[in-house]
Amino acid sequence: MVGGAAQVLSGTGGVGKTQLAAHYARTTWQAGAVDLLVWVTASSRDAVLSAYAEAAVTVTDPDDSQYAGLDDPERAAVRFLAWAQATGRRWLIVLDDVSDPAHLNGTDGGGDLWPPRCPNGRTLVTTRRRDAALPGHLIDVGLFTQGEAVGYLRTKLAAQDRHDDPAQVEELARDLGHLPLALAQAITYLLDLHLDCATYRKRLADRARTLPDLVPEDSGLPDAHRATVAATWSLSIEHADRLRPTGLARPMLHLAALLNPNGIPATVLTSPPALAYLTKHRTPDGGTDPDVAPRAVGVDDAADALRCLHRLSLADHTPNTPHQEVRVHNLVQRATREALSPAARDMAARTCADALYEAWPEVERDTALGQALRANTAALTAHAANALWQPNCHPVLFHTGNTLGRTGLVTDARAYFQDLHTAARQNLGPDHPDTLTARHNHAYWRGEAGDLTGSATAFTKVLADRLRVLGPDHPDTLATRHSLVRWRGLTRDAAGAATATAELLADRLRVLGPDHPDTLATRHSLVRWRGEAGDVAGAATATAELLADRLRVLGPDHPDTLTARHNHARWRMKVGDVAEAIAATAELLADSLRVLGPDHPDTLTVRHNLAHWRLKAKTGDAAEVATASAEWLADYVRVLDPDHHDALLIRHAVARMRGEAGDAAGAATAFTKVLADSLRVLGPDHPDTLTARHSLARWRGQADGTSGDVR
């Protein structure tokens, strides 16, 4: 395959298009033939945009003036495709499972998303479509021919020193319609049970007559192949259920059928909720097997059940593939879901939601794991959305959106909660507490994305409704008051925020008590706003007291305790305890790296402050500090949306450090970009935009030898 036009692998479900594409991508990458490999599950336009946006962050230079806007998936896609057109690096983009060319050619809204034709780029597409709307060279990946199907069966049989009746092998190939997926399941089954082809054909014929409609019509298979897949699946799952540990393969497949076919973390399927489900729904065997005892299913049992599915080709279980250890073909998933009653499917769906929530780490150190869990939550929602709203909104739906924001994808979090609020209104009504929580979270991430005024307005409305529905002392009402006060402080009304926070603290002390985490959070805010309003010494003293209480209540490694340590060092720096603040921050950085990981936004902020304070204290070489800051900024914008409010503030801080290190011209250039982005994201009257204008004038003046007065 050479650069230029796309290669399109077209064929019905189950013929192995994705496997062929994966094999090509893997061998091409391992051979060093490409510098960038992008795999896109292209079943929807949103999925394509998301993959392109992630790729854009990977390949784009943070100092490039065109970098702005990568938080907008459409703009990010345009930026990535422009890079692919212009770069000299070799790339391969795989668009797997293109269900509708309109998703890519822009006829359903938006721009063209097809990768460009260029000598150094390659595009590989898999699809069930065969129409002219697909650009590129069409390669029909059809069923095996009779000879290929017979050859496949004979090769597998010979590998086990089996030489069945040639006529029966040929008839079995015809019975299975030459469909690779069915052939793989059938040969695995008959070899495992030591059946000859004639016996398997008889079982297949009996089963196919009773299960003609098991695979739904939208599977993309002709009627004959739908019956074939249903029959081979049914025989295989019954046999898998009889393998040790008996009775667990079927309920395990019930769970896996509702999750992401492209990869399920094993920790989800071996979590306590999954184990409880397997225990309760273990397939009975009539009590003839002593292995099936009324005992709880353990992690090893669940892992063995996955191996049973793998053994019968019902799933791929590859333990050495982090966070994608389990894969199930979507046709097998569909057949499994269709075999469940609505009540059984809903029960399995709620178990999957519980399992995803349980498997999510409190601190998301591994971004790949977070992405995998969010992809599985999205698949679960697509298959069984109604089950996740009974009787209330399942916590995993809230958690999914919040993890988007906490890992820096604040624009995605804002859009996610806007959609979740719409779903909550439809399922629960406008005044349900979960609907109000979705509104609260949408307002929060709206503010984190830079719209402070819009966020404050939204919080004001949420507060009015929570007061009306829940009352003034409900913890959710107090939480909305806390967030509303925060935005007041961020818009530079520190004194007003301090007064309002003191009132909120009195109420939280009365309702929740002094050691509740929310009460401690309010104390943290009160210290901040009093310090910002001018009481720096009082803030330094109060942060020491708060740190002691958080250590006592939450422990040394809780993220809130680490935050208290960071703020205590900050206020000590402001009152002049420079050496102690720097030493404390260096210790904090080591703990943040250990607890939160190197890519956590809080860890990156600690890195920045340590470098900045060392520069101010003249304890570090200015050039080295500037270089370290540039590396740190690259990491920060890689983790956060480029238009994240914090990212703009950090870019401002790094530009200032550049000037303080002696590069006034470089600082002026950097501030020109910061100001342009602040005007676009925050607007001309936002306090941070005005600060950026002032800083630009200062460093431009120093570079030009003028006063640098703001005009």
Residue pairs with C-beta under 8 A, 6 or more apart in sequence:
1 7
1 24
1 122
1 124
2 122
3 117
3 118
3 119
3 120
3 121
3 122
4 117
4 118
4 119
5 117
5 123
5 135
5 136
5 137
6 95
6 114
6 115
6 123
6 124
6 125
6 134
6 135
6 136
6 137
7 122
7 123
7 124
7 125
7 136
7 137
7 139
8 125
8 126
8 127
8 134
8 135
8 136
8 137
8 138
8 139
9 17
9 20
9 21
9 124
9 125
9 126
9 127
9 139
9 141
10 17
10 126
10 127
10 128
10 129
10 130
10 134
10 138
10 139
10 140
10 141
11 17
11 128
11 140
11 141
11 142
12 128
12 143
12 220
12 221
12 222
12 225
13 128
13 181
13 219
13 220
13 221
13 330
13 331
14 179
14 180
14 181
14 182
14 221
14 225
14 229
14 329
14 331
15 141
15 142
15 143
15 179
15 180
15 181
16 141
16 180
16 181
17 126
17 127
17 141
18 96
18 97
18 126
20 126
20 141
21 94
21 96
21 124
21 126
24 124
25 37
25 39
25 92
25 94
25 124
28 34
28 37
28 92
28 122
29 37
29 92
33 90
34 90
34 91
34 92
34 122
35 89
35 90
35 91
36 55
36 58
36 59
36 89
36 90
36 91
36 92
37 91
37 92
37 94
38 51
38 52
38 55
38 91
38 92
38 93
38 94
39 51
39 94
39 96
40 47
40 48
40 51
40 52
40 93
40 94
40 95
40 96
41 47
41 51
41 96
41 97
41 262
42 48
42 95
42 96
42 97
42 98
42 99
42 103
42 104
42 125
43 97
43 98
43 99
44 99
44 103
45 103
45 104
45 108
45 109
45 110
45 113
46 73
48 77
48 95
48 103
48 104
48 113
49 73
49 74
49 76
49 77
49 110
49 113
50 73
52 73
52 76
52 77
52 80
52 81
52 113
53 70
53 73
53 76
53 77
53 80
55 80
56 70
56 76
56 77
56 79
56 80
56 83
57 70
57 76
57 637
57 638
58 638
59 80
59 83
59 87
60 66
60 67
60 70
60 79
60 80
60 83
61 67
62 633
62 634
62 637
62 638
62 642
63 673
65 673
65 676
66 79
67 79
67 637
67 642
68 642
68 643
68 676
68 677
68 680
69 75
69 76
69 79
69 642
69 643
70 76
70 79
70 641
70 642
70 643
71 410
71 411
71 449
71 641
71 642
71 643
71 644
72 411
74 110
74 111
77 111
77 113
78 111
81 113
81 115
81 116
84 91
84 93
84 115
84 116
84 118
84 121
85 116
85 118
87 120
88 120
89 120
90 120
90 121
90 122
91 120
91 121
91 122
92 121
92 122
92 123
92 124
93 115
93 121
93 122
93 123
93 124
94 123
94 124
94 125
94 126
95 104
95 115
95 123
95 124
95 125
95 126
96 126
97 126
97 127
98 104
98 125
98 126
98 127
98 129
98 134
99 127
99 128
99 129
100 108
100 129
101 129
101 131
101 133
101 134
102 108
102 133
103 113
104 112
104 113
104 114
105 112
105 113
105 114
105 133
106 112
106 113
114 123
114 135
115 121
115 123
123 136
125 134
125 136
127 134
128 220
130 138
130 140
143 149
143 177
143 178
143 179
143 180
144 152
144 173
144 178
144 179
144 180
144 183
145 178
146 170
146 173
146 174
146 178
148 178
149 173
149 176
149 178
149 183
150 169
150 170
150 173
152 180
152 183
152 187
153 169
153 172
153 173
153 183
153 187
153 197
154 169
156 187
156 191
157 163
157 164
157 169
157 187
157 191
160 191
162 191
164 196
164 197
165 196
165 197
165 198
168 196
168 197
168 198
168 201
169 197
171 197
171 201
172 186
172 197
172 200
172 201
173 183
175 201
175 204
175 205
175 228
176 182
176 183
176 186
176 204
176 228
176 232
177 224
177 225
177 228
179 221
179 225
179 228
179 229
181 229
181 329
181 331
182 225
182 228
182 229
182 232
184 313
185 232
185 233
185 236
185 312
185 313
185 314
186 200
186 204
186 232
188 236
188 311
188 312
188 313
189 195
189 200
189 232
189 235
189 236
189 239
189 312
190 196
190 197
190 199
190 200
192 239
192 311
192 312
193 239
195 203
203 235
204 231
204 232
204 235
207 230
207 231
207 234
207 235
208 227
208 228
208 230
208 231
211 227
211 230
211 231
211 234
212 223
212 226
212 227
212 230
213 226
213 230
214 226
214 227
214 229
214 230
214 233
214 234
214 335
214 338
214 339
215 221
215 226
215 227
215 229
215 230
215 331
215 334
215 335
215 338
216 334
216 338
217 226
219 226
219 229
219 331
219 334
221 229
221 331
229 331
229 332
229 335
230 335
233 314
233 332
233 335
233 336
234 335
236 312
236 313
236 314
237 249
237 250
237 253
237 312
237 314
237 336
239 312
240 249
240 250
240 253
240 308
240 309
240 311
240 312
240 314
241 247
241 248
241 249
241 250
241 283
241 308
242 285
243 249
243 308
243 311
243 312
244 291
244 304
245 291
245 292
245 297
245 301
245 304
245 305
245 308
246 283
246 285
246 289
246 291
246 292
247 282
247 283
247 284
247 285
247 292
248 278
248 282
248 283
248 297
248 301
248 302
248 304
248 305
248 308
249 283
249 305
249 308
249 309
249 312
249 314
250 283
251 277
251 278
251 281
251 282
251 283
252 269
252 278
252 302
252 305
252 306
252 309
253 309
253 314
253 315
253 328
253 332
253 336
254 281
254 336
254 340
254 344
254 348
255 269
255 274
255 277
255 348
255 351
255 352
255 355
256 264
256 269
256 309
256 315
256 326
256 328
256 333
256 336
257 328
257 332
257 333
257 334
257 336
257 337
257 348
257 383
258 333
258 337
258 345
258 348
258 349
258 352
258 379
258 380
258 383
258 384
259 268
259 352
259 376
259 379
259 380
260 372
260 375
260 376
260 378
260 379
261 327
261 328
261 329
261 330
261 333
261 379
262 324
262 327
262 375
263 321
263 323
263 324
263 325
263 326
263 327
263 372
263 375
264 324
264 325
264 326
264 327
264 328
264 372
264 376
265 323
265 324
265 325
265 326
265 359
265 369
265 372
265 373
265 376
266 303
266 306
266 319
266 325
266 326
267 359
268 274
268 352
268 355
268 356
268 359
268 373
268 376
269 302
269 306
269 326
269 355
270 299
270 302
270 303
271 354
271 355
271 358
271 359
272 358
273 351
273 354
273 355
273 358
274 302
274 351
274 352
274 355
275 296
275 297
275 298
275 299
275 301
275 302
276 296
276 351
277 347
277 348
277 351
278 297
278 301
278 302
278 305
279 295
279 296
279 297
282 292
282 297
284 292
285 292
306 315
306 317
306 325
306 326
307 317
309 315
309 317
309 328
310 316
310 317
314 328
314 332
315 326
315 327
315 328
315 332
316 326
316 327
316 328
317 325
317 326
318 324
318 325
318 327
319 325
322 368
322 369
323 366
323 368
323 369
323 372
324 372
337 345
337 383
340 348
345 384
345 387
346 384
346 386
346 387
346 390
347 387
348 384
349 380
349 383
349 384
349 387
349 388
350 387
350 388
350 390
350 394
352 376
352 380
352 384
353 377
353 380
353 387
353 388
353 394
353 396
353 397
354 394
354 396
356 373
356 376
356 377
356 380
356 396
357 394
357 395
357 396
357 399
359 373
360 370
360 373
360 396
360 399
360 403
361 369
363 559
363 595
363 596
363 597
363 600
364 370
364 403
364 406
364 407
364 600
365 596
365 597
365 599
365 600
366 597
367 407
367 599
367 639
370 403
370 407
373 400
373 403
374 400
374 403
374 404
377 396
377 397
377 400
380 388
381 388
381 397
385 423
386 427
388 394
388 396
388 397
389 423
389 424
389 427
389 428
392 428
392 432
392 434
393 420
393 424
393 427
393 428
393 434
393 437
393 438
397 420
398 420
398 437
398 438
398 441
400 416
401 413
401 416
401 417
401 420
401 441
401 445
402 413
402 441
404 410
404 412
404 413
404 416
405 412
405 413
405 414
405 444
405 445
405 448
406 601
407 601
407 639
408 601
408 639
408 640
408 641
408 644
409 641
410 445
410 448
410 449
410 640
410 641
410 644
410 645
411 449
411 641
411 643
411 644
412 641
413 441
413 445
413 448
413 449
414 442
414 445
414 446
414 448
414 449
417 438
417 441
417 442
417 445
418 442
420 438
420 441
420 442
421 435
421 438
421 439
421 442
424 432
424 434
424 435
424 438
425 435
428 434
428 435
429 435
431 465
431 469
433 469
433 470
433 476
436 462
436 465
436 466
436 469
436 470
436 476
437 476
439 458
439 461
439 462
439 465
440 459
440 462
440 466
440 476
440 479
440 480
440 483
442 458
443 455
443 458
443 459
443 462
443 483
444 455
444 459
444 483
446 454
446 455
446 458
447 454
447 455
447 456
447 483
447 486
447 487
447 490
447 645
448 644
448 645
448 646
449 641
449 643
449 644
449 645
450 643
450 644
450 645
450 648
450 681
450 682
452 487
452 490
452 491
452 645
452 682
452 686
453 491
455 487
456 484
456 487
456 488
456 491
459 480
459 483
459 484
459 487
460 484
462 480
463 477
463 480
463 481
463 484
466 474
466 476
466 477
466 480
467 477
470 476
470 477
471 477
472 507
473 507
473 511
475 511
475 512
475 518
478 504
478 507
478 508
478 511
478 512
478 518
479 518
481 500
481 504
481 507
482 501
482 504
482 518
482 521
482 522
482 525
485 497
485 500
485 501
485 504
485 525
486 497
486 525
488 496
488 497
488 500
489 496
489 497
489 498
489 525
489 528
489 529
489 532
491 687
492 687
494 529
494 530
494 532
494 533
495 529
495 533
497 525
497 529
497 532
498 526
498 529
498 530
498 532
498 533
501 522
501 525
501 526
501 529
502 526
504 522
505 519
505 522
505 523
505 526
508 516
508 518
508 519
508 522
509 519
512 518
512 519
513 519
514 549
515 549
515 553
517 553
517 554
517 560
520 546
520 549
520 550
520 553
520 554
520 560
521 560
523 542
523 546
523 549
524 546
524 560
524 563
524 564
524 567
526 542
527 539
527 542
527 543
527 546
527 567
527 571
528 539
528 567
530 538
530 539
530 542
531 538
531 539
531 540
531 571
531 574
536 571
536 574
536 575
537 575
539 571
539 574
540 568
540 571
540 572
540 574
540 575
540 577
543 564
543 567
543 568
543 571
544 568
546 564
546 568
547 561
547 564
547 565
547 568
550 558
550 560
550 561
550 564
551 561
554 560
554 561
555 561
556 591
557 591
557 595
559 595
559 596
559 602
562 588
562 591
562 592
562 595
562 596
562 602
563 602
565 584
565 588
565 591
566 585
566 588
566 602
566 605
566 606
566 609
568 584
569 581
569 584
569 585
569 588
569 609
570 581
570 609
572 580
572 581
572 584
573 581
573 582
573 613
578 613
578 616
578 617
579 617
581 613
582 610
582 613
582 614
582 617
582 619
585 606
585 609
585 610
585 613
586 610
588 606
589 603
589 606
589 607
589 610
592 600
592 602
592 603
592 606
593 603
596 602
596 603
597 603
598 635
599 635
599 638
599 639
600 639
601 636
601 639
601 640
601 646
604 632
604 635
604 636
604 639
604 650
605 646
605 650
607 632
608 629
608 632
608 636
608 650
608 653
608 654
611 620
611 625
611 628
611 629
611 632
611 657
612 625
612 629
612 653
612 657
614 620
614 625
615 622
615 625
615 657
615 660
615 661
616 660
622 660
622 661
622 662
623 661
625 657
625 661
626 657
626 658
626 661
626 663
629 654
629 657
629 658
630 654
632 654
633 650
633 651
633 654
636 647
636 650
637 647
637 651
640 646
640 647
641 647
642 677
643 677
643 681
645 681
645 682
645 688
648 674
648 677
648 678
648 681
648 682
648 688
649 688
651 670
651 673
651 674
651 677
652 671
652 674
652 688
652 691
652 692
652 695
654 670
655 667
655 670
655 671
655 674
655 695
655 699
656 667
656 695
658 666
658 667
658 670
659 666
659 667
659 668
659 698
659 699
659 702
664 699
664 702
664 703
665 703
667 695
667 699
667 703
668 696
668 699
668 700
668 702
668 703
671 692
671 695
671 696
671 699
671 700
672 696
674 692
674 695
674 696
675 689
675 692
675 693
675 696
678 686
678 688
678 689
678 692
679 689
682 688
682 689
683 689
693 710
694 710
697 708
697 709
697 710
697 711
698 708
699 708
700 706
700 708
701 707
701 708
701 709
702 708
